Amino acid sequence: MRVEYDAMANMAYIYLVDSIAPGEAVRQVPAEDDTAILDYDSHGRLLGIELFSARRRLHPELLASAERIDREPRPPSP
């Protein structure tokens, strides 16, 4: 399992597999309470979860260890 976190958008993506290839997630299902979107493959297997309001729903330790995707890219070293 791997977690990506965008603090600016307050969203997280929880990967339940190592990676998701383009087009592999063929069905997106909103959670009943609209707090998340579940991504499924063509065999009905859950690949990942896009989670809204991540700071409120995930443990701070998990967010602290998540891969941050909201940071500006660093310029290449000379």
mmCIF file of the N, C-alpha and C atoms, coordinates in Angstrom:
data_MODEL
# 
_entry.id   MODEL 
# 
loop_
_atom_site.group_PDB 
_atom_site.id 
_atom_site.type_symbol 
_atom_site.label_atom_id 
_atom_site.label_alt_id 
_atom_site.label_comp_id 
_atom_site.label_asym_id 
_atom_site.label_entity_id 
_atom_site.label_seq_id 
_atom_site.pdbx_PDB_ins_code 
_atom_site.Cartn_x 
_atom_site.Cartn_y 
_atom_site.Cartn_z 
_atom_site.occupancy 
_atom_site.B_iso_or_equiv 
_atom_site.pdbx_formal_charge 
_atom_site.auth_seq_id 
_atom_site.auth_comp_id 
_atom_site.auth_asym_id 
_atom_site.auth_atom_id 
_atom_site.pdbx_PDB_model_num 
ATOM 1   N N  . MET A 1 1  ? 0.834   -1.168 0.000   1.00 0.00 ? 1  MET A N  1 
ATOM 2   C CA . MET A 1 1  ? 0.000   0.000  0.000   1.00 0.00 ? 1  MET A CA 1 
ATOM 3   C C  . MET A 1 1  ? 0.887   1.242  0.000   1.00 0.00 ? 1  MET A C  1 
ATOM 4   N N  . ARG A 1 2  ? 0.447   2.247  -0.763  1.00 0.00 ? 2  ARG A N  1 
ATOM 5   C CA . ARG A 1 2  ? 1.188   3.501  -0.847  1.00 0.00 ? 2  ARG A CA 1 
ATOM 6   C C  . ARG A 1 2  ? 0.168   4.631  -0.796  1.00 0.00 ? 2  ARG A C  1 
ATOM 7   N N  . VAL A 1 3  ? 0.562   5.751  -0.148  1.00 0.00 ? 3  VAL A N  1 
ATOM 8   C CA . VAL A 1 3  ? -0.346  6.884  -0.020  1.00 0.00 ? 3  VAL A CA 1 
ATOM 9   C C  . VAL A 1 3  ? 0.313   8.127  -0.591  1.00 0.00 ? 3  VAL A C  1 
ATOM 10  N N  . GLU A 1 4  ? -0.421  8.832  -1.457  1.00 0.00 ? 4  GLU A N  1 
ATOM 11  C CA . GLU A 1 4  ? -0.013  10.146 -1.947  1.00 0.00 ? 4  GLU A CA 1 
ATOM 12  C C  . GLU A 1 4  ? -0.922  11.172 -1.284  1.00 0.00 ? 4  GLU A C  1 
ATOM 13  N N  . TYR A 1 5  ? -0.348  12.332 -0.944  1.00 0.00 ? 5  TYR A N  1 
ATOM 14  C CA . TYR A 1 5  ? -1.110  13.343 -0.227  1.00 0.00 ? 5  TYR A CA 1 
ATOM 15  C C  . TYR A 1 5  ? -0.864  14.713 -0.828  1.00 0.00 ? 5  TYR A C  1 
ATOM 16  N N  . ASP A 1 6  ? -1.953  15.415 -1.111  1.00 0.00 ? 6  ASP A N  1 
ATOM 17  C CA . ASP A 1 6  ? -1.911  16.789 -1.596  1.00 0.00 ? 6  ASP A CA 1 
ATOM 18  C C  . ASP A 1 6  ? -2.506  17.664 -0.496  1.00 0.00 ? 6  ASP A C  1 
ATOM 19  N N  . ALA A 1 7  ? -1.637  18.307 0.283   1.00 0.00 ? 7  ALA A N  1 
ATOM 20  C CA . ALA A 1 7  ? -2.099  19.122 1.416   1.00 0.00 ? 7  ALA A CA 1 
ATOM 21  C C  . ALA A 1 7  ? -2.866  20.343 0.947   1.00 0.00 ? 7  ALA A C  1 
ATOM 22  N N  . MET A 1 8  ? -2.465  20.916 -0.184  1.00 0.00 ? 8  MET A N  1 
ATOM 23  C CA . MET A 1 8  ? -3.150  22.114 -0.676  1.00 0.00 ? 8  MET A CA 1 
ATOM 24  C C  . MET A 1 8  ? -4.605  21.795 -1.038  1.00 0.00 ? 8  MET A C  1 
ATOM 25  N N  . ALA A 1 9  ? -4.853  20.631 -1.602  1.00 0.00 ? 9  ALA A N  1 
ATOM 26  C CA . ALA A 1 9  ? -6.212  20.221 -1.964  1.00 0.00 ? 9  ALA A CA 1 
ATOM 27  C C  . ALA A 1 9  ? -6.885  19.423 -0.851  1.00 0.00 ? 9  ALA A C  1 
ATOM 28  N N  . ASN A 1 10 ? -6.111  19.055 0.191   1.00 0.00 ? 10 ASN A N  1 
ATOM 29  C CA . ASN A 1 10 ? -6.596  18.243 1.306   1.00 0.00 ? 10 ASN A CA 1 
ATOM 30  C C  . ASN A 1 10 ? -7.177  16.922 0.797   1.00 0.00 ? 10 ASN A C  1 
ATOM 31  N N  . MET A 1 11 ? -6.437  16.289 -0.120  1.00 0.00 ? 11 MET A N  1 
ATOM 32  C CA . MET A 1 11 ? -6.858  15.024 -0.705  1.00 0.00 ? 11 MET A CA 1 
ATOM 33  C C  . MET A 1 11 ? -5.718  14.008 -0.620  1.00 0.00 ? 11 MET A C  1 
ATOM 34  N N  . ALA A 1 12 ? -6.094  12.746 -0.542  1.00 0.00 ? 12 ALA A N  1 
ATOM 35  C CA . ALA A 1 12 ? -5.108  11.670 -0.527  1.00 0.00 ? 12 ALA A CA 1 
ATOM 36  C C  . ALA A 1 12 ? -5.554  10.591 -1.513  1.00 0.00 ? 12 ALA A C  1 
ATOM 37  N N  . TYR A 1 13 ? -4.574  9.877  -2.049  1.00 0.00 ? 13 TYR A N  1 
ATOM 38  C CA . TYR A 1 13 ? -4.876  8.714  -2.869  1.00 0.00 ? 13 TYR A CA 1 
ATOM 39  C C  . TYR A 1 13 ? -4.177  7.527  -2.226  1.00 0.00 ? 13 TYR A C  1 
ATOM 40  N N  . ILE A 1 14 ? -4.946  6.501  -1.924  1.00 0.00 ? 14 ILE A N  1 
ATOM 41  C CA . ILE A 1 14 ? -4.423  5.298  -1.299  1.00 0.00 ? 14 ILE A CA 1 
ATOM 42  C C  . ILE A 1 14 ? -4.355  4.208  -2.367  1.00 0.00 ? 14 ILE A C  1 
ATOM 43  N N  . TYR A 1 15 ? -3.140  3.833  -2.744  1.00 0.00 ? 15 TYR A N  1 
ATOM 44  C CA . TYR A 1 15 ? -2.920  2.772  -3.718  1.00 0.00 ? 15 TYR A CA 1 
ATOM 45  C C  . TYR A 1 15 ? -2.964  1.436  -2.986  1.00 0.00 ? 15 TYR A C  1 
ATOM 46  N N  . LEU A 1 16 ? -3.814  0.542  -3.426  1.00 0.00 ? 16 LEU A N  1 
ATOM 47  C CA . LEU A 1 16 ? -3.887  -0.794 -2.851  1.00 0.00 ? 16 LEU A CA 1 
ATOM 48  C C  . LEU A 1 16 ? -3.054  -1.787 -3.648  1.00 0.00 ? 16 LEU A C  1 
ATOM 49  N N  . VAL A 1 17 ? -2.492  -1.321 -4.754  1.00 0.00 ? 17 VAL A N  1 
ATOM 50  C CA . VAL A 1 17 ? -1.570  -2.082 -5.600  1.00 0.00 ? 17 VAL A CA 1 
ATOM 51  C C  . VAL A 1 17 ? -0.324  -1.221 -5.792  1.00 0.00 ? 17 VAL A C  1 
ATOM 52  N N  . ASP A 1 18 ? 0.755   -1.814 -6.307  1.00 0.00 ? 18 ASP A N  1 
ATOM 53  C CA . ASP A 1 18 ? 2.000   -1.071 -6.485  1.00 0.00 ? 18 ASP A CA 1 
ATOM 54  C C  . ASP A 1 18 ? 1.830   0.144  -7.385  1.00 0.00 ? 18 ASP A C  1 
ATOM 55  N N  . SER A 1 19 ? 1.146   -0.035 -8.496  1.00 0.00 ? 19 SER A N  1 
ATOM 56  C CA . SER A 1 19 ? 0.917   1.071  -9.425  1.00 0.00 ? 19 SER A CA 1 
ATOM 57  C C  . SER A 1 19 ? -0.352  0.785  -10.218 1.00 0.00 ? 19 SER A C  1 
ATOM 58  N N  . ILE A 1 20 ? -0.907  1.837  -10.793 1.00 0.00 ? 20 ILE A N  1 
ATOM 59  C CA . ILE A 1 20 ? -2.096  1.714  -11.626 1.00 0.00 ? 20 ILE A CA 1 
ATOM 60  C C  . ILE A 1 20 ? -1.739  2.266  -13.003 1.00 0.00 ? 20 ILE A C  1 
ATOM 61  N N  . ALA A 1 21 ? -1.758  1.402  -13.991 1.00 0.00 ? 21 ALA A N  1 
ATOM 62  C CA . ALA A 1 21 ? -1.407  1.805  -15.352 1.00 0.00 ? 21 ALA A CA 1 
ATOM 63  C C  . ALA A 1 21 ? -2.514  2.683  -15.939 1.00 0.00 ? 21 ALA A C  1 
ATOM 64  N N  . PRO A 1 22 ? -2.154  3.570  -16.877 1.00 0.00 ? 22 PRO A N  1 
ATOM 65  C CA . PRO A 1 22 ? -3.190  4.375  -17.532 1.00 0.00 ? 22 PRO A CA 1 
ATOM 66  C C  . PRO A 1 22 ? -4.269  3.478  -18.138 1.00 0.00 ? 22 PRO A C  1 
ATOM 67  N N  . GLY A 1 23 ? -5.507  3.792  -17.847 1.00 0.00 ? 23 GLY A N  1 
ATOM 68  C CA . GLY A 1 23 ? -6.628  3.018  -18.362 1.00 0.00 ? 23 GLY A CA 1 
ATOM 69  C C  . GLY A 1 23 ? -6.972  1.777  -17.567 1.00 0.00 ? 23 GLY A C  1 
ATOM 70  N N  . GLU A 1 24 ? -6.168  1.436  -16.568 1.00 0.00 ? 24 GLU A N  1 
ATOM 71  C CA . GLU A 1 24 ? -6.430  0.231  -15.781 1.00 0.00 ? 24 GLU A CA 1 
ATOM 72  C C  . GLU A 1 24 ? -7.637  0.399  -14.865 1.00 0.00 ? 24 GLU A C  1 
ATOM 73  N N  . ALA A 1 25 ? -7.812  1.590  -14.313 1.00 0.00 ? 25 ALA A N  1 
ATOM 74  C CA . ALA A 1 25 ? -8.981  1.863  -13.477 1.00 0.00 ? 25 ALA A CA 1 
ATOM 75  C C  . ALA A 1 25 ? -10.139 2.193  -14.411 1.00 0.00 ? 25 ALA A C  1 
ATOM 76  N N  . VAL A 1 26 ? -11.015 1.225  -14.617 1.00 0.00 ? 26 VAL A N  1 
ATOM 77  C CA . VAL A 1 26 ? -12.076 1.381  -15.607 1.00 0.00 ? 26 VAL A CA 1 
ATOM 78  C C  . VAL A 1 26 ? -13.410 1.795  -15.002 1.00 0.00 ? 26 VAL A C  1 
ATOM 79  N N  . ARG A 1 27 ? -13.503 1.724  -13.681 1.00 0.00 ? 27 ARG A N  1 
ATOM 80  C CA . ARG A 1 27 ? -14.765 2.101  -13.039 1.00 0.00 ? 27 ARG A CA 1 
ATOM 81  C C  . ARG A 1 27 ? -14.473 2.889  -11.771 1.00 0.00 ? 27 ARG A C  1 
ATOM 82  N N  . GLN A 1 28 ? -15.072 4.058  -11.658 1.00 0.00 ? 28 GLN A N  1 
ATOM 83  C CA . GLN A 1 28 ? -14.928 4.898  -10.482 1.00 0.00 ? 28 GLN A CA 1 
ATOM 84  C C  . GLN A 1 28 ? -16.297 4.969  -9.806  1.00 0.00 ? 28 GLN A C  1 
ATOM 85  N N  . VAL A 1 29 ? -16.327 4.606  -8.529  1.00 0.00 ? 29 VAL A N  1 
ATOM 86  C CA . VAL A 1 29 ? -17.583 4.555  -7.788  1.00 0.00 ? 29 VAL A CA 1 
ATOM 87  C C  . VAL A 1 29 ? -17.490 5.502  -6.594  1.00 0.00 ? 29 VAL A C  1 
ATOM 88  N N  . PRO A 1 30 ? -18.349 6.523  -6.545  1.00 0.00 ? 30 PRO A N  1 
ATOM 89  C CA . PRO A 1 30 ? -18.349 7.404  -5.382  1.00 0.00 ? 30 PRO A CA 1 
ATOM 90  C C  . PRO A 1 30 ? -18.845 6.646  -4.149  1.00 0.00 ? 30 PRO A C  1 
ATOM 91  N N  . ALA A 1 31 ? -18.221 6.908  -3.009  1.00 0.00 ? 31 ALA A N  1 
ATOM 92  C CA . ALA A 1 31 ? -18.697 6.337  -1.751  1.00 0.00 ? 31 ALA A CA 1 
ATOM 93  C C  . ALA A 1 31 ? -20.088 6.903  -1.459  1.00 0.00 ? 31 ALA A C  1 
ATOM 94  N N  . GLU A 1 32 ? -20.883 6.179  -0.719  1.00 0.00 ? 32 GLU A N  1 
ATOM 95  C CA . GLU A 1 32 ? -22.256 6.602  -0.433  1.00 0.00 ? 32 GLU A CA 1 
ATOM 96  C C  . GLU A 1 32 ? -22.329 7.981  0.196   1.00 0.00 ? 32 GLU A C  1 
ATOM 97  N N  . ASP A 1 33 ? -21.341 8.334  1.004   1.00 0.00 ? 33 ASP A N  1 
ATOM 98  C CA . ASP A 1 33 ? -21.361 9.639  1.677   1.00 0.00 ? 33 ASP A CA 1 
ATOM 99  C C  . ASP A 1 33 ? -20.524 10.686 0.941   1.00 0.00 ? 33 ASP A C  1 
ATOM 100 N N  . ASP A 1 34 ? -20.109 10.385 -0.290  1.00 0.00 ? 34 ASP A N  1 
ATOM 101 C CA . ASP A 1 34 ? -19.318 11.298 -1.132  1.00 0.00 ? 34 ASP A CA 1 
ATOM 102 C C  . ASP A 1 34 ? -18.009 11.748 -0.485  1.00 0.00 ? 34 ASP A C  1 
ATOM 103 N N  . THR A 1 35 ? -17.406 10.904 0.340   1.00 0.00 ? 35 THR A N  1 
ATOM 104 C CA . THR A 1 35 ? -16.129 11.229 0.966   1.00 0.00 ? 35 THR A CA 1 
ATOM 105 C C  . THR A 1 35 ? -14.948 10.657 0.192   1.00 0.00 ? 35 THR A C  1 
ATOM 106 N N  . ALA A 1 36 ? -15.243 9.781  -0.784  1.00 0.00 ? 36 ALA A N  1 
ATOM 107 C CA . ALA A 1 36 ? -14.172 9.103  -1.509  1.00 0.00 ? 36 ALA A CA 1 
ATOM 108 C C  . ALA A 1 36 ? -14.683 8.606  -2.848  1.00 0.00 ? 36 ALA A C  1 
ATOM 109 N N  . ILE A 1 37 ? -13.723 8.290  -3.721  1.00 0.00 ? 37 ILE A N  1 
ATOM 110 C CA . ILE A 1 37 ? -14.023 7.620  -4.984  1.00 0.00 ? 37 ILE A CA 1 
ATOM 111 C C  . ILE A 1 37 ? -13.195 6.343  -5.017  1.00 0.00 ? 37 ILE A C  1 
ATOM 112 N N  . LEU A 1 38 ? -13.855 5.232  -5.284  1.00 0.00 ? 38 LEU A N  1 
ATOM 113 C CA . LEU A 1 38 ? -13.201 3.933  -5.337  1.00 0.00 ? 38 LEU A CA 1 
ATOM 114 C C  . LEU A 1 38 ? -12.900 3.595  -6.789  1.00 0.00 ? 38 LEU A C  1 
ATOM 115 N N  . ASP A 1 39 ? -11.659 3.233  -7.080  1.00 0.00 ? 39 ASP A N  1 
ATOM 116 C CA . ASP A 1 39 ? -11.228 2.876  -8.436  1.00 0.00 ? 39 ASP A CA 1 
ATOM 117 C C  . ASP A 1 39 ? -11.111 1.357  -8.560  1.00 0.00 ? 39 ASP A C  1 
ATOM 118 N N  . TYR A 1 40 ? -11.803 0.804  -9.558  1.00 0.00 ? 40 TYR A N  1 
ATOM 119 C CA . TYR A 1 40 ? -11.811 -0.633 -9.796  1.00 0.00 ? 40 TYR A CA 1 
ATOM 120 C C  . TYR A 1 40 ? -11.233 -0.963 -11.172 1.00 0.00 ? 40 TYR A C  1 
ATOM 121 N N  . ASP A 1 41 ? -10.656 -2.174 -11.288 1.00 0.00 ? 41 ASP A N  1 
ATOM 122 C CA . ASP A 1 41 ? -10.188 -2.631 -12.596 1.00 0.00 ? 41 ASP A CA 1 
ATOM 123 C C  . ASP A 1 41 ? -11.307 -3.385 -13.317 1.00 0.00 ? 41 ASP A C  1 
ATOM 124 N N  . SER A 1 42 ? -11.013 -3.903 -14.484 1.00 0.00 ? 42 SER A N  1 
ATOM 125 C CA . SER A 1 42 ? -12.033 -4.574 -15.298 1.00 0.00 ? 42 SER A CA 1 
ATOM 126 C C  . SER A 1 42 ? -12.520 -5.887 -14.698 1.00 0.00 ? 42 SER A C  1 
ATOM 127 N N  . HIS A 1 43 ? -11.817 -6.409 -13.694 1.00 0.00 ? 43 HIS A N  1 
ATOM 128 C CA . HIS A 1 43 ? -12.224 -7.642 -13.022 1.00 0.00 ? 43 HIS A CA 1 
ATOM 129 C C  . HIS A 1 43 ? -12.970 -7.364 -11.722 1.00 0.00 ? 43 HIS A C  1 
ATOM 130 N N  . GLY A 1 44 ? -13.233 -6.080 -11.444 1.00 0.00 ? 44 GLY A N  1 
ATOM 131 C CA . GLY A 1 44 ? -13.951 -5.712 -10.231 1.00 0.00 ? 44 GLY A CA 1 
ATOM 132 C C  . GLY A 1 44 ? -13.083 -5.635 -8.988  1.00 0.00 ? 44 GLY A C  1 
ATOM 133 N N  . ARG A 1 45 ? -11.763 -5.620 -9.175  1.00 0.00 ? 45 ARG A N  1 
ATOM 134 C CA . ARG A 1 45 ? -10.844 -5.544 -8.032  1.00 0.00 ? 45 ARG A CA 1 
ATOM 135 C C  . ARG A 1 45 ? -10.574 -4.081 -7.702  1.00 0.00 ? 45 ARG A C  1 
ATOM 136 N N  . LEU A 1 46 ? -10.586 -3.773 -6.419  1.00 0.00 ? 46 LEU A N  1 
ATOM 137 C CA . LEU A 1 46 ? -10.324 -2.422 -5.944  1.00 0.00 ? 46 LEU A CA 1 
ATOM 138 C C  . LEU A 1 46 ? -8.840  -2.109 -6.063  1.00 0.00 ? 46 LEU A C  1 
ATOM 139 N N  . LEU A 1 47 ? -8.517  -1.042 -6.810  1.00 0.00 ? 47 LEU A N  1 
ATOM 140 C CA . LEU A 1 47 ? -7.129  -0.647 -7.040  1.00 0.00 ? 47 LEU A CA 1 
ATOM 141 C C  . LEU A 1 47 ? -6.678  0.459  -6.097  1.00 0.00 ? 47 LEU A C  1 
ATOM 142 N N  . GLY A 1 48 ? -7.583  1.404  -5.827  1.00 0.00 ? 48 GLY A N  1 
ATOM 143 C CA . GLY A 1 48 ? -7.197  2.539  -5.008  1.00 0.00 ? 48 GLY A CA 1 
ATOM 144 C C  . GLY A 1 48 ? -8.402  3.347  -4.573  1.00 0.00 ? 48 GLY A C  1 
ATOM 145 N N  . ILE A 1 49 ? -8.129  4.276  -3.653  1.00 0.00 ? 49 ILE A N  1 
ATOM 146 C CA . ILE A 1 49 ? -9.184  5.104  -3.074  1.00 0.00 ? 49 ILE A CA 1 
ATOM 147 C C  . ILE A 1 49 ? -8.723  6.553  -3.087  1.00 0.00 ? 49 ILE A C  1 
ATOM 148 N N  . GLU A 1 50 ? -9.497  7.410  -3.732  1.00 0.00 ? 50 GLU A N  1 
ATOM 149 C CA . GLU A 1 50 ? -9.257  8.854  -3.686  1.00 0.00 ? 50 GLU A CA 1 
ATOM 150 C C  . GLU A 1 50 ? -10.100 9.399  -2.540  1.00 0.00 ? 50 GLU A C  1 
ATOM 151 N N  . LEU A 1 51 ? -9.439  10.007 -1.563  1.00 0.00 ? 51 LEU A N  1 
ATOM 152 C CA . LEU A 1 51 ? -10.101 10.407 -0.329  1.00 0.00 ? 51 LEU A CA 1 
ATOM 153 C C  . LEU A 1 51 ? -10.126 11.921 -0.190  1.00 0.00 ? 51 LEU A C  1 
ATOM 154 N N  . PHE A 1 52 ? -11.318 12.479 -0.022  1.00 0.00 ? 52 PHE A N  1 
ATOM 155 C CA . PHE A 1 52 ? -11.492 13.909 0.191   1.00 0.00 ? 52 PHE A CA 1 
ATOM 156 C C  . PHE A 1 52 ? -11.379 14.219 1.690   1.00 0.00 ? 52 PHE A C  1 
ATOM 157 N N  . SER A 1 53 ? -11.046 15.459 2.032   1.00 0.00 ? 53 SER A N  1 
ATOM 158 C CA . SER A 1 53 ? -10.905 15.885 3.436   1.00 0.00 ? 53 SER A CA 1 
ATOM 159 C C  . SER A 1 53 ? -9.958  14.950 4.190   1.00 0.00 ? 53 SER A C  1 
ATOM 160 N N  . ALA A 1 54 ? -8.801  14.720 3.591   1.00 0.00 ? 54 ALA A N  1 
ATOM 161 C CA . ALA A 1 54 ? -7.857  13.730 4.113   1.00 0.00 ? 54 ALA A CA 1 
ATOM 162 C C  . ALA A 1 54 ? -7.385  14.043 5.529   1.00 0.00 ? 54 ALA A C  1 
ATOM 163 N N  . ARG A 1 55 ? -7.154  15.302 5.857   1.00 0.00 ? 55 ARG A N  1 
ATOM 164 C CA . ARG A 1 55 ? -6.666  15.634 7.202   1.00 0.00 ? 55 ARG A CA 1 
ATOM 165 C C  . ARG A 1 55 ? -7.639  15.186 8.281   1.00 0.00 ? 55 ARG A C  1 
ATOM 166 N N  . ARG A 1 56 ? -8.906  15.229 7.992   1.00 0.00 ? 56 ARG A N  1 
ATOM 167 C CA . ARG A 1 56 ? -9.916  14.832 8.981   1.00 0.00 ? 56 ARG A CA 1 
ATOM 168 C C  . ARG A 1 56 ? -10.081 13.319 9.034   1.00 0.00 ? 56 ARG A C  1 
ATOM 169 N N  . ARG A 1 57 ? -9.781  12.622 7.951   1.00 0.00 ? 57 ARG A N  1 
ATOM 170 C CA . ARG A 1 57 ? -10.103 11.194 7.878   1.00 0.00 ? 57 ARG A CA 1 
ATOM 171 C C  . ARG A 1 57 ? -8.917  10.245 8.082   1.00 0.00 ? 57 ARG A C  1 
ATOM 172 N N  . LEU A 1 58 ? -7.698  10.751 7.920   1.00 0.00 ? 58 LEU A N  1 
ATOM 173 C CA . LEU A 1 58 ? -6.532  9.881  8.060   1.00 0.00 ? 58 LEU A CA 1 
ATOM 174 C C  . LEU A 1 58 ? -5.710  10.269 9.277   1.00 0.00 ? 58 LEU A C  1 
ATOM 175 N N  . HIS A 1 59 ? -5.051  9.303  9.852   1.00 0.00 ? 59 HIS A N  1 
ATOM 176 C CA . HIS A 1 59 ? -4.209  9.525  11.028  1.00 0.00 ? 59 HIS A CA 1 
ATOM 177 C C  . HIS A 1 59 ? -3.045  10.442 10.644  1.00 0.00 ? 59 HIS A C  1 
ATOM 178 N N  . PRO A 1 60 ? -2.686  11.383 11.510  1.00 0.00 ? 60 PRO A N  1 
ATOM 179 C CA . PRO A 1 60 ? -1.581  12.300 11.205  1.00 0.00 ? 60 PRO A CA 1 
ATOM 180 C C  . PRO A 1 60 ? -0.269  11.595 10.867  1.00 0.00 ? 60 PRO A C  1 
ATOM 181 N N  . GLU A 1 61 ? 0.015   10.468 11.500  1.00 0.00 ? 61 GLU A N  1 
ATOM 182 C CA . GLU A 1 61 ? 1.250   9.729  11.200  1.00 0.00 ? 61 GLU A CA 1 
ATOM 183 C C  . GLU A 1 61 ? 1.242   9.205  9.763   1.00 0.00 ? 61 GLU A C  1 
ATOM 184 N N  . LEU A 1 62 ? 0.090   8.774  9.288   1.00 0.00 ? 62 LEU A N  1 
ATOM 185 C CA . LEU A 1 62 ? -0.013  8.301  7.911   1.00 0.00 ? 62 LEU A CA 1 
ATOM 186 C C  . LEU A 1 62 ? 0.201   9.456  6.939   1.00 0.00 ? 62 LEU A C  1 
ATOM 187 N N  . LEU A 1 63 ? -0.401  10.607 7.212   1.00 0.00 ? 63 LEU A N  1 
ATOM 188 C CA . LEU A 1 63 ? -0.211  11.769 6.350   1.00 0.00 ? 63 LEU A CA 1 
ATOM 189 C C  . LEU A 1 63 ? 1.240   12.236 6.357   1.00 0.00 ? 63 LEU A C  1 
ATOM 190 N N  . ALA A 1 64 ? 1.883   12.180 7.507   1.00 0.00 ? 64 ALA A N  1 
ATOM 191 C CA . ALA A 1 64 ? 3.280   12.606 7.607   1.00 0.00 ? 64 ALA A CA 1 
ATOM 192 C C  . ALA A 1 64 ? 4.204   11.702 6.793   1.00 0.00 ? 64 ALA A C  1 
ATOM 193 N N  . SER A 1 65 ? 3.858   10.432 6.659   1.00 0.00 ? 65 SER A N  1 
ATOM 194 C CA . SER A 1 65 ? 4.716   9.499  5.914   1.00 0.00 ? 65 SER A CA 1 
ATOM 195 C C  . SER A 1 65 ? 4.298   9.369  4.449   1.00 0.00 ? 65 SER A C  1 
ATOM 196 N N  . ALA A 1 66 ? 3.195   9.993  4.065   1.00 0.00 ? 66 ALA A N  1 
ATOM 197 C CA . ALA A 1 66 ? 2.708   9.891  2.687   1.00 0.00 ? 66 ALA A CA 1 
ATOM 198 C C  . ALA A 1 66 ? 3.617   10.648 1.727   1.00 0.00 ? 66 ALA A C  1 
ATOM 199 N N  . GLU A 1 67 ? 3.630   10.194 0.480   1.00 0.00 ? 67 GLU A N  1 
ATOM 200 C CA . GLU A 1 67 ? 4.363   10.890 -0.578  1.00 0.00 ? 67 GLU A CA 1 
ATOM 201 C C  . GLU A 1 67 ? 3.608   12.183 -0.893  1.00 0.00 ? 67 GLU A C  1 
ATOM 202 N N  . ARG A 1 68 ? 4.292   13.312 -0.755  1.00 0.00 ? 68 ARG A N  1 
ATOM 203 C CA . ARG A 1 68 ? 3.657   14.605 -1.009  1.00 0.00 ? 68 ARG A CA 1 
ATOM 204 C C  . ARG A 1 68 ? 3.674   14.891 -2.505  1.00 0.00 ? 68 ARG A C  1 
ATOM 205 N N  . ILE A 1 69 ? 2.523   15.243 -3.051  1.00 0.00 ? 69 ILE A N  1 
ATOM 206 C CA . ILE A 1 69 ? 2.430   15.546 -4.472  1.00 0.00 ? 69 ILE A CA 1 
ATOM 207 C C  . ILE A 1 69 ? 2.088   17.011 -4.711  1.00 0.00 ? 69 ILE A C  1 
ATOM 208 N N  . ASP A 1 70 ? 2.070   17.822 -3.663  1.00 0.00 ? 70 ASP A N  1 
ATOM 209 C CA . ASP A 1 70 ? 1.694   19.229 -3.795  1.00 0.00 ? 70 ASP A CA 1 
ATOM 210 C C  . ASP A 1 70 ? 2.888   20.176 -3.744  1.00 0.00 ? 70 ASP A C  1 
ATOM 211 N N  . ARG A 1 71 ? 4.068   19.637 -3.695  1.00 0.00 ? 71 ARG A N  1 
ATOM 212 C CA . ARG A 1 71 ? 5.265   20.489 -3.614  1.00 0.00 ? 71 ARG A CA 1 
ATOM 213 C C  . ARG A 1 71 ? 5.739   20.889 -4.986  1.00 0.00 ? 71 ARG A C  1 
ATOM 214 N N  . GLU A 1 72 ? 6.342   22.057 -5.068  1.00 0.00 ? 72 GLU A N  1 
ATOM 215 C CA . GLU A 1 72 ? 6.931   22.519 -6.329  1.00 0.00 ? 72 GLU A CA 1 
ATOM 216 C C  . GLU A 1 72 ? 8.100   21.623 -6.674  1.00 0.00 ? 72 GLU A C  1 
ATOM 217 N N  . PRO A 1 73 ? 8.257   21.249 -7.944  1.00 0.00 ? 73 PRO A N  1 
ATOM 218 C CA . PRO A 1 73 ? 9.418   20.451 -8.312  1.00 0.00 ? 73 PRO A CA 1 
ATOM 219 C C  . PRO A 1 73 ? 10.717  21.240 -8.122  1.00 0.00 ? 73 PRO A C  1 
ATOM 220 N N  . ARG A 1 74 ? 11.727  20.558 -7.691  1.00 0.00 ? 74 ARG A N  1 
ATOM 221 C CA . ARG A 1 74 ? 13.036  21.192 -7.498  1.00 0.00 ? 74 ARG A CA 1 
ATOM 222 C C  . ARG A 1 74 ? 13.730  21.346 -8.840  1.00 0.00 ? 74 ARG A C  1 
ATOM 223 N N  . PRO A 1 75 ? 14.414  22.474 -9.040  1.00 0.00 ? 75 PRO A N  1 
ATOM 224 C CA . PRO A 1 75 ? 15.170  22.614 -10.288 1.00 0.00 ? 75 PRO A CA 1 
ATOM 225 C C  . PRO A 1 75 ? 16.310  21.628 -10.323 1.00 0.00 ? 75 PRO A C  1 
ATOM 226 N N  . PRO A 1 76 ? 16.735  21.210 -11.510 1.00 0.00 ? 76 PRO A N  1 
ATOM 227 C CA . PRO A 1 76 ? 17.833  20.243 -11.593 1.00 0.00 ? 76 PRO A CA 1 
ATOM 228 C C  . PRO A 1 76 ? 19.118  20.850 -11.037 1.00 0.00 ? 76 PRO A C  1 
ATOM 229 N N  . SER A 1 77 ? 19.923  20.000 -10.447 1.00 0.00 ? 77 SER A N  1 
ATOM 230 C CA . SER A 1 77 ? 21.216  20.432 -9.916  1.00 0.00 ? 77 SER A CA 1 
ATOM 231 C C  . SER A 1 77 ? 22.157  20.771 -11.050 1.00 0.00 ? 77 SER A C  1 
ATOM 232 N N  . PRO A 1 78 ? 23.001  21.806 -10.882 1.00 0.00 ? 78 PRO A N  1 
ATOM 233 C CA . PRO A 1 78 ? 23.953  22.171 -11.956 1.00 0.00 ? 78 PRO A CA 1 
ATOM 234 C C  . PRO A 1 78 ? 25.017  21.134 -12.172 1.00 0.00 ? 78 PRO A C  1 
# 
